[in-house]
Amino acid sequence: MSTPLAIVGTGKMGSLVEQLAPEHGFEVRARFDVENIAALSRESLNGAAIAIEFTAPAAAPENLRRLAAFGVRTVCGTTGWYDHLPQVRNAVAALDTALVYAPNFSIGVNLFIETVARAAALFAQHPEYEAWGWEIHHSAKKDAPSGTLKKLAEEIRAAGYTGLLTLSANRAGAHTGTHEIGFDSPADTITLRHTARSREGFAHGALLAARWIAGKKGVFEFREILNELGRSGAPSAAP
């Protein structure tokens, strides 16, 4: 039996989530975009107690609070709103529901972040190495650097690396997304890179999180639950 799902944000990611939802056992019962989000209510959710939110930074905090008020467990793929995370966390806790958020729901990207953090801890012991982060995304992407590149930089610092770290971002064409982290010394260069072949990896990750969140309480970052998702994995995505 399919689980009712609401989609909040019907852009490229929301549309792809809707397309792939049946593969993960979901039936999309409600859709909300900028034109009808004001109509969000228990009735308009049409039985959906789980939602996936891909909107805009300015809209996300209020969307998340409203969904929590209706008892909806939510997966949020919007970035750029994390200054409001403490207030959203308090709302979710007070209303006894759940939220999973991430700058990126690709399983590969999250494994890449873990890999970069471990590498940074090693390079932190060798001050001759300086670091850089670079990315390229499609020209319609609004934030530069992206939430993912900012997260990579945050994890590098959290791992104890205190040397030079410069970030740069390019936006062009229809590029799905490449993130690169490098460490350079007078003797050599080490480069770590993740390239997305399509947006499907992001959508499958969000849907996996939506399956996981059923019955949960609290606020979680996607990386925190990645091991628990374990071998279930996302269905194979064609390039």
C-alpha positions as MATLAB code, in Angstrom:
seq = 'MSTPLAIVGTGKMGSLVEQLAPEHGFEVRARFDVENIAALSRESLNGAAIAIEFTAPAAAPENLRRLAAFGVRTVCGTTGWYDHLPQVRNAVAALDTALVYAPNFSIGVNLFIETVARAAALFAQHPEYEAWGWEIHHSAKKDAPSGTLKKLAEEIRAAGYTGLLTLSANRAGAHTGTHEIGFDSPADTITLRHTARSREGFAHGALLAARWIAGKKGVFEFREILNELGRSGAPSAAP';
ca = [
       0.000    0.000    0.000;
       1.408    3.400   -0.981;
       2.204    6.051    1.639;
       0.589    9.472    1.063;
       3.169   12.193    0.331;
       3.010   15.973   -0.083;
       5.401   17.896   -2.330;
       6.144   21.470   -1.274;
       7.908   23.179   -4.167;
       7.125   22.048   -7.704;
      10.311   23.170   -9.433;
      12.798   20.823  -11.093;
      13.599   18.900   -7.921;
      10.021   18.720   -6.701;
       8.863   17.478  -10.085;
      11.572   14.817  -10.162;
      10.693   13.697   -6.630;
       7.085   13.309   -7.752;
       8.153   11.293  -10.789;
      10.275    8.894   -8.709;
       7.992    8.688   -5.656;
       6.193    5.455   -6.729;
       9.553    3.619   -6.821;
       9.836    4.304   -3.092;
       6.269    3.347   -2.223;
       4.755    6.842   -2.146;
       1.616    8.282   -3.676;
       1.733   12.066   -4.118;
      -1.539   13.349   -2.641;
      -0.818   17.097   -2.502;
       1.364   19.619   -4.341;
       2.144   23.163   -3.249;
       4.023   25.923   -5.048;
       4.420   29.675   -4.555;
       0.911   30.274   -5.867;
      -0.998   27.924   -3.565;
       1.260   27.543   -0.504;
      -1.095   29.853    1.418;
      -3.714   27.126    1.076;
      -1.567   24.625    3.017;
      -3.811   23.067    5.676;
      -4.644   19.706    7.189;
      -7.440   19.374    4.664;
      -5.363   20.369    1.620;
      -2.630   17.895    2.613;
      -5.187   15.228    1.632;
      -4.002   12.656    4.165;
      -0.249   13.165    3.688;
       1.690   13.032    6.978;
       5.085   13.189    5.224;
       6.279   16.031    2.995;
       9.338   16.792    0.882;
      10.198   20.496    0.691;
      12.304   22.015   -2.114;
      11.514   25.732   -2.293;
      13.626   28.853   -1.614;
      15.692   30.048    1.366;
      13.292   32.849    2.267;
      10.267   30.524    2.218;
      11.634   27.361    3.821;
      11.593   28.275    7.560;
       7.930   29.289    7.523;
       7.011   26.264    5.385;
       8.735   23.953    7.865;
       7.019   25.558   10.855;
       3.609   25.295    9.185;
       4.131   21.662    8.247;
       5.226   20.888   11.810;
       2.075   22.609   13.112;
       0.008   20.139   11.066;
       1.983   17.180   12.456;
       3.750   16.521    9.148;
       7.191   14.923    9.156;
       9.290   16.743    6.576;
      12.382   16.219    4.446;
      13.895   19.583    3.444;
      16.319   19.942    0.541;
      16.236   23.748    0.448;
      19.519   25.425    1.406;
      20.444   28.904    2.579;
      17.999   29.041    5.539;
      20.160   27.477    8.263;
      20.403   30.720   10.265;
      16.809   29.886   11.200;
      17.580   26.265   12.137;
      17.408   26.850   15.942;
      13.883   28.279   15.689;
      12.760   25.514   13.324;
      14.322   22.900   15.612;
      12.391   24.321   18.577;
       9.138   24.285   16.608;
       9.612   20.676   15.508;
      10.420   19.612   19.088;
       7.476   21.499   20.576;
       5.081   19.946   18.068;
       6.509   16.424   18.539;
       7.198   15.791   14.865;
      10.367   15.316   12.760;
      12.608   16.930   10.154;
      15.496   15.679    8.030;
      17.513   18.398    6.278;
      20.676   18.508    4.205;
      22.550   20.795    1.842;
      22.571   17.824   -0.529;
      20.586   14.562   -0.469;
      22.876   12.646   -2.814;
      24.273    9.594   -1.005;
      27.487    9.955   -3.025;
      27.915   13.612   -2.029;
      27.456   12.774    1.638;
      30.040   10.000    1.400;
      32.278   12.513   -0.394;
      31.868   14.965    2.515;
      32.918   12.219    4.949;
      35.929   11.402    2.764;
      36.988   15.062    2.589;
      36.673   15.436    6.370;
      38.920   12.442    6.966;
      41.453   13.704    4.439;
      41.440   17.168    6.050;
      42.259   15.639    9.436;
      45.363   14.069    7.882;
      46.463   17.235    6.073;
      45.960   19.243    9.264;
      49.151   17.632   10.541;
      51.179   18.899    7.576;
      51.257   22.728    7.359;
      53.006   22.730    3.979;
      49.651   21.879    2.362;
      47.149   24.586    1.413;
      43.607   23.817    0.296;
      40.980   24.948   -2.168;
      37.358   24.158   -2.932;
      35.750   24.648   -6.339;
      32.401   23.855   -7.892;
      30.396   24.305  -11.058;
      26.596   24.208  -11.388;
      23.982   25.137  -13.971;
      23.433   28.835  -14.585;
      19.979   28.847  -12.932;
      21.351   27.900   -9.516;
      20.808   30.870   -7.222;
      23.403   30.451   -4.458;
      27.158   30.656   -5.059;
      28.982   29.083   -3.367;
      26.393   26.370   -2.863;
      25.312   24.929    0.462;
      27.293   21.803   -0.395;
      30.565   23.679   -0.930;
      30.003   25.636    2.280;
      29.387   22.347    4.103;
      32.608   20.898    2.688;
      34.547   23.935    3.946;
      32.851   23.668    7.346;
      33.832   20.000    7.661;
      37.431   20.722    6.621;
      37.707   23.278    9.436;
      35.920   21.004   11.921;
      38.489   18.310   11.148;
      41.233   20.589   12.465;
      42.657   21.983    9.239;
      43.636   25.621    9.905;
      45.666   26.430    6.781;
      44.708   28.462    3.734;
      41.353   27.429    2.250;
      39.948   29.338   -0.738;
      36.552   28.714   -2.343;
      35.358   29.502   -5.860;
      32.195   28.796   -7.821;
      31.219   28.817  -11.492;
      27.714   28.842  -12.960;
      27.204   27.890  -16.593;
      24.888   25.995  -18.899;
      23.032   22.956  -17.578;
      25.819   21.397  -15.503;
      24.295   19.163  -12.787;
      27.112   19.767  -10.327;
      30.784   19.062   -9.676;
      32.574   19.678   -6.377;
      36.342   19.520   -6.054;
      38.592   19.767   -2.997;
      42.360   19.963   -3.405;
      45.422   20.038   -1.166;
      48.604   21.472   -2.639;
      52.213   21.595   -1.438;
      55.532   22.469   -3.129;
      55.967   18.750   -3.773;
      52.556   17.569   -5.002;
      48.810   18.036   -5.404;
      46.030   15.779   -4.155;
      42.548   16.284   -5.629;
      39.194   14.837   -4.517;
      36.200   15.307   -6.832;
      32.525   14.404   -6.986;
      30.547   14.807  -10.224;
      26.788   14.272  -10.382;
      25.517   12.653  -13.593;
      21.903   13.699  -12.998;
      19.545   15.117  -10.370;
      18.095   11.665   -9.747;
      20.637   10.912   -7.014;
      19.383   13.923   -5.052;
      15.735   12.940   -5.499;
      16.297    9.295   -4.535;
      18.146   10.393   -1.393;
      15.289   12.677   -0.360;
      12.785    9.877   -0.900;
      14.916    7.451    1.134;
      14.916   10.018    3.945;
      11.133   10.320    3.618;
      10.759    6.548    4.089;
      13.069    6.681    7.104;
      11.339    9.601    8.837;
       7.990    7.825    9.266;
       7.345    7.436   12.987;
      10.460    9.421   13.989;
      10.695   12.459   16.272;
      13.414   15.112   16.238;
      15.651   16.995   13.820;
      18.308   15.124   11.856;
      20.877   15.945    9.226;
      20.846   13.448    6.361;
      24.457   12.439    7.056;
      23.442   11.344   10.552;
      21.060    8.721    9.204;
      23.099    7.595    6.202;
      24.516    4.490    7.902;
      21.056    3.582    9.187;
      19.738    3.692    5.636;
      22.433    1.128    5.028;
      22.163   -1.238    2.131;
      18.645   -0.243    1.161;
      20.214    2.373   -1.161;
      18.613    4.250   -3.988;
      17.438    2.517   -7.141;
      19.916    2.765   -9.969;
      19.651    6.051  -11.834;
      20.423    6.283  -15.511;
      22.712    9.158  -16.543;
];
